Amino acid sequence: MEKEKFENINIEGSAQGAANGEEQKPHKRRPHYSGTHPRSYKEKYKELNPEKYGDTIAKVKQKGSTPAGMHISIMVKEVLDALQIQPGMIGLDGTLGYGGHSSAMMKELQGQGHLYSLDLDPIEMAKTKARLNENGFGDDIFTPIHTNFANLAEVASQHGPFDFLMADLGVSSMQIDNPERGFSYKLDGPLDLRMDPTKGESAAQRLASLEEDELISILIENSDEPYAEELAAAIRKHFWKGGKIDTTTDLRNIIDEVLEKIWAKNSKKGYNISKEDKKEEEKKTCQRVFQALRIEVNSEFDNLYSFLEALPHAMKSGGRIAILTFHSGEDRLVKKAFKAGQKAGIYSEISEEVIRPSREECFVNPRARSTKLRFAKKA
């Protein structure tokens, strides 16, 4: 009886609301996930809304993890120390990403001067622009530009020369964590790996077109892969048999098969490897292979060459430069360019030794461990 009465009240209330012209919005349930913690990228709805769920973000960071869809900027203090930004200066962030470094640099400007920030990824750039605008960095002090930092000469001709410039050559966590972008071997998704998914060949397309010797060269030159020949042979054999490598899991399975054969061969020779060492070797091999393909698909070394060549001409006299690298190939190029520039009298000062993140930062953000910072000052 009570239930009928309650239902009648609801019906009458709804009818009354409709009669008064009120729009009836259906109740929307909060997202749920199986188990005690979200596993898939889309289920992590709290981590993907940092402004709304600050407590959850703080807990994830305290555990030494990066929240999904977010990027923790690396070595911010060290970058600012190297750049010595003063109010009124004009600067450039060559790799906008999540906007952490851009935000820190604009705070140093104290509302005077301007920062131009480049990014090749149109998806993340739009999100970052909106986020920075909401945080008070409007068009008067901040201009994002959708272009590759390889086009530095063109950007500088329009907006430079610059008093300070920084570039973070790493991949943003937003790209790594989103399985739809295909940057991580840990997550199943399309084997894409493009910074700008609207242009060029995906990693799957590029991999299918490579000859065995070309793939060997890419794996060695881009990531110093010790199993380059075995991996290249297995990948070409897979295609020759009519197989496909369209997803991150497809590629990881082939890497696993190659490693198992190598371990079995070594075992017959009396060289055994522990379960823990196998797991670590699998992890590092996957990281190297995915890195090599990412560099190939995005022409990262060619772009870095163009950027370093244009760098001196983009800077004012006394202008300061800071570059963060994440693997030995990048660091070698930056180190060589800075040393050659100093010898030629282009740079009056360069970092003699590479600067590394603190132990505390690496604990809070494990993705910082491989970071190297080098700086230079134009004469």
Salt bridges, closest charged atoms under 4 A:
ASP81 OD2 - LYS77 NZ 2.90
ASP121 OD2 - ARG181 NH1 2.89
GLU124 OE2 - LYS127 NZ 3.59
ASP163 OD2 - LYS316 NZ 3.33
ASP168 OD2 - HIS101 ND1 3.96
ASP177 OD1 - ARG367 NH2 2.86
GLU180 OE2 - LYS42 NZ 3.56
ASP192 OD1 - ARG194 NE 2.77
ASP196 OD2 - HIS146 NE2 3.61
GLU225 OE1 - ARG288 NE 2.75
GLU280 OE2 - LYS284 NZ 3.81
GLU282 OE2 - ARG252 NH2 3.31
GLU296 OE2 - ARG206 NH2 2.92
GLU300 OE2 - ARG294 NE 2.72
GLU330 OE2 - HIS327 NE2 3.44
ASP331 OD2 - LYS372 NZ 3.89
ASP331 OD1 - ARG374 NE 2.69
GLU349 OE1 - ARG320 NH1 3.78
